[in-house]
Amino acid sequence: MPNRMMKDRTLTFRLPEDIYQKIDHLAEEKWCSVSAVVRNAIRRELDANEELFTDEYMKSQQHHMRAY
């Protein structure tokens, strides 16, 4: 588990209160954390757009990526 945490990235963002309350309600209904609900939603979105992550597409979009 410690190795996985080293590869994880922290993402911080603001949400309107009404959206947060809906996510919090989902978390309570599913007996999980707000973070788990958000992570699952992100996974679903990534899965739904899998075609955007082919090697060819990623190479063609490199000019959009930021350097850190």
C-alpha positions, -999 to 999 in steps of 0.1 A, spaced: 0 0 0 27 26 7 40 23 -29 6 30 -43 3 61 -22 36 74 -35 21 72 -71 -12 88 -62 -18 125 -69 -39 148 -48 -66 167 -65 -83 197 -48 -112 216 -62 -143 236 -51 -179 225 -55 -211 244 -51 -227 235 -18 -257 218 -34 -235 195 -54 -215 186 -24 -246 178 -4 -258 154 -32 -224 137 -32 -225 135 6 -259 120 5 -247 94 -20 -218 85 3 -241 80 32 -265 58 12 -236 37 -1 -218 36 33 -186 51 19 -167 84 19 -173 115 -3 -139 108 -18 -149 73 -28 -180 87 -46 -159 112 -64 -132 86 -74 -159 62 -87 -174 90 -108 -140 99 -122 -134 62 -131 -168 60 -148 -160 91 -168 -126 78 -178 -141 44 -188 -168 61 -209 -141 80 -228 -115 52 -232 -111 60 -269 -94 92 -260 -65 74 -244 -52 54 -274 -15 59 -281 -22 76 -314 -47 100 -299 -24 108 -269 5 115 -293 -16 138 -315 -27 158 -284 7 163 -268 8 199 -277 -21 204 -252 -2 189 -223 15 212 -198 50 207 -186 56 208 -148 
